Amino acid sequence: MNTSMLAAVILAAAAAGGVAYVFLYPLLSGSARAEKRQKMLVGSEKPDRRTDKSTGVNRRDQVAQSLKDVEKREKARNKVTLEQRLAHAGLSWTKKKFVTVSIASGAALGLLLYVFTGEPIAGLGGLFVGGFGLPRWVLGYRKKKRINRYLEELPNAMDVIVRGIRSGLPLNDCLRVIANEAQEPVRTEFRYVVEQQAMGIPISEAVMKLYERVPVAESNFFGIVIGIQSKAGGNLSETLGNLSRVLRERKRMKSKVQSMSQEAKASAAIIAALPFVVAIMTYITSPNYIELLWLTTAGKIALVLSALWMTIGIAVMRKMINFDF
């Protein structure tokens, strides 16, 4: 079987895998069941007062449609650019530098695979993975690590503000204390807030921009609290104290969910590693038996199809055991 036929088989397998993923994922993730329960819950609600049922249903539909339109507009307006992704990862690179590094890593990985395998397809795969997959994976990894450190230190920063306000310090001085003495990356982010305020930007707007650099709900909570206090007034120390407790409770709940899902993660890791372990053990005991997988055309096709379906399975398992907060 020639190379074009092999490429056609690979594309057909990829198409079949994509179709299977589209139709099987809603069933595995439970989104269809959740939507059905929501519809049943909405349909089972009975108003306490005698109102026109059709009017209530139409009103709920209008509110739901309005919320969907607002969400779509927000998503369209807040599309994350490459510069923002670099900022989220804590890198001061420019877009040109990131593209240059991506091209260099793709060329290096593609050349390395081509030299070791002698197959042009392997070289093209390495070029694609090194140029598109690896740099973005590194950005995602650095972003996740940076956000975890940020969430670890943010409640302590809230406590510093609360103690400072209760002792008579203004909010600006409390922010400067955090910008000078807190742990990274909270120190850098609050330094940006202090610098923006020094340039004449109101403190509420400067704090709201914190969410653009660290896109987590905790940053949004802090910005909303400062914004409401600057407009309506109130006891800021008590409000921030409550926010600090909420942040710690969210962290505690997240740790509890992660500990409860460790069993599923361990099972997924064992299932994902089992084919490789079996292949290595078979190669050690009976190399002539398993060498047919990469020495014959049928074996190569079987390897490609197995890798494709295994990748889809790992992606589905990862989606099922990961929880967003």
N, C-alpha and C positions, 0 to 999 in steps of 0.2 A: 504494500500500500504506500503510495507516494505521499509527499508532504502536503499537497493540496487536499488530498482526501482526509489526512489526519487533522488538518485545520478545520475542515468542514465538520468532522465528527466532534471536535472540541467545541465549535460554535453551537452545534445542535445540542450538545450536552449542557452548555451554559444557558441556552434558551429554555430547555426543559427544566433546569434547576431554578431559573428565575420564575417561571410560571408556577412551579410547585411551591416556591417560597411565598408568592403572592397569595395563593389560595389556601395554603396550610397555616401561614403565620397568624391570621385572625383567629383561627380555631385554637391554636396552641397558646396564644397570648391571652385569650379570654376577653378580648375587646368586644367581640360580638355579644357575648353573654352579658358583659357590663352594660353595653348600650341597651340591651333588651330589658335588663333590670331597671335601668333609669327610666325607660319608657313606661314600664309597668308601675313604677313608683309615682311618676307624674300623672299617669292615668288614674291611679287609685286615690289621689288626693281629693278630699271632699271639702268644699268651702263651708265655713261655719255660718255664713250668712246666705240668704236666698238671693242669688245673683244669676244672671243669665249664663248658662253653661257654655254656650258657643262663644259668648263674648270673652269669658275667661280663657278659653282655649286659644282664641285668636290673639289675645293679649300676651299670653305666654309665648306663642309662636313669634310674635313681633319682637318681644324682648330677646328671645333666643337668637333670632336672625340679626338683631342689632348688635348683640354681643359678638356674634361670628364676624360681622362686617368690621367691627372695631378691631378684633383680633387680627383679621387679614390685613388691615391697614397698618397696624403696628408691626406685623412681621415684614411687610413690604418696605416699611420705612427704616426698620432696625436691622437690615441685613448686615451681617458681620463681614467686614472687609479683611483683606490680608493684613493690613496694618494693625487693625484691632486684634486679630488673632495673635500677632507677634507681641502686642502689648499685654494681652491676657497671659501669654506664656512668660512674661517678664524679660523679653528680649528687646534690645534697643536697635535691632537690625532694621535696615531699610528694605523696601520691597525688592529692589534690584539685587541686594546682597542675598536675600533669601532665594530668589530665582537662580542666581549664580550657584549657590551651594546645592540647590536641588539638581541642577543640570550636572554638576560635577559628581555628586553622589550617584546619580542614575548612570552616567557614563562609566564610572568606576565599577559599580556592581554588574552592569551589563557586560563589560569587558572581562571581568573576573569569571563570570559564569560561562562566557563563550570560550575562554581559554581552558577551563577545567572540563567542560562537557563537549566542546566542539560543535554544538548545535546552535544554529542561528535563532531558533525559537526560544531557547533558553536565554540567549543574550538579549533578545527583545523583551522577554519577561523580566529579566533583571533591570533593564533600562527603565521599564515602566514602574516597577516596584521601587527602585532607588530614586527615581525622579519625582514620583507622585505620592507613593504610599509611605515611604520611610520618613521624609521630612514632615509630613502632616501628622504622622504618628508621634514623632518627637514633640511637635507643638502641642498635641493633645496631652501627652504625658507630662510635659512641663506645666501646662495649664492646670491639670488636675492636682499635681503636687503643690503648686503655688497656692491654689485655692484652699487646699487642706491646711496649709500653714496659716493662711489668712483667717480661716474659720476657727483655728485653734487659738489665735491671739486676739480676735475681735472682742469676745466677751470681757477679757481683761482690760482692753481699751475703754469699753463702756464703764467698767467699774472705776477706772481712773477719772473719767469725766464726772461720774456721780460723786465721788469723794471730793473732787476739786470744787464742784458747784456747791456742795454742802459746806465746804470750808470757806466759801466766799469768793472763789476765783471766777472770773468770767469764762464763758465758753471758749473764747479765742485762746486764752492762756492754757486751758486744758488741752485743746487741740495741738498747741505747740509742744506741750509736754509729751504727748503721744508721738508727735513727729520727731522728737529728739531721743526718746528713751524706749520706745516700743520695739518689739521684735519685727524682723522682716517677714512678709512684705507690708505689714500694717504701717510701719514707720514711713516707708516710701509713699504709700498712698495718702496718708494724712499730711505728709509734707507737700504733696501736690495740692491738697485742699487749702493749706495755709498759704501757699504761694499764690493760688488763685484769689484768695480773699485779699491778699496784699495788693493785687492788681486791680481791685475794685469790684470784684464779683461778689454778690451777696452770699452769705454763708450757706443759705438754704440751697442755692443753685450749685455752689461748689460741692456740697455734700451729695446732691443728687447726681452729679457727674461721676461720683465714685462707682456707681453701678455700671457705667460704661467701661471702666477699666477692670473691675472685678464683677462679672455678671453672675451674682448669686443673690438669692432672696434676702439674705441678711443685710447686704449693702442697701437694698431697696427699703427694707424696714427702717434702717437708720436714717436714710434720707427723708422718708416720709415723716418720721418723728420730728426731726429738726425742722422740716418745712412747716408742719402744723404748729409747732411751738413758736416759730418766727412770725406766723400770721395771727394765730389765735391766743398765744400766750399759754400759761399754765405752769405746773410744777415739772420742770424739765428733769430734775434729779430723780423724782419718783418714776417718771415715764421711762427714762433710760435704765433705771434699776429693774423695772419690769421687763424691758427689752433684753437686758442682760440675762435675766432668768429664762426668758423664752429661748434665747440663743443656746443657752446651756442645756435646756430640755430638748431642743431639736438635735443637738449633738449627741445627747444621751440616747435618744430614740434611734438615731441613725446607727450608733454603735450596737444597740440591741438588735436591730434588724440585720445588720451585717453578721453578728454572731449567730443569729438564728438561721441565716442562709449559708453558713459555712458548710453544712452537710451537703446541700445541693451543689455548692461550688466544688467540693471535693469529689463528688460523684461525677460531675461534668469533666473535671480534670482527668480522672481515671479513665473515663470513656474516651476522651480525646487522645490520651497517651497510649491506650491499649493497642491500636493498630501498629504504631511505631515499635513498641516493645516486642510484640509478636513477630514483626518483620525482622528485627535485629536478632532475636533468639533463633528464628528459623534460618537466617543467613549463617549464624555461627554453627548450627548443627547440620544443616543441609543446604550449602550454598548453591549447588547445582539445581536444586528444586526451585528456589526463589529467584534465581537469576533470569528466568524466563520472563519475569515482569518487565525488565528493562532491556532485554536483548532481543525480544520479538516485538513485532508491530502490535499484535493483539494485547500483549502485556502492557505496552506503553499506553494504549487506549484505555485499558482497565485501570491503570494508575491515574490517568487524567480524570476519568469519570469518578473514581473513588475519592480523589482529592477534592473534586468539585462538590460532591454530595457531603463529604465530611465537613467542608468549610461551611456549607449551608446549615448543617446540623449544629456545629459549634456556635454559629451566629444566633440561631434560634435559642439554644440553651443559655447563651450569654444574655440574651434579651429577657429571658424568663426569670433569671436569678438576680438581675441587677435592678435596683430600686432607686428612683429619682426622688429627691427631697426639694 
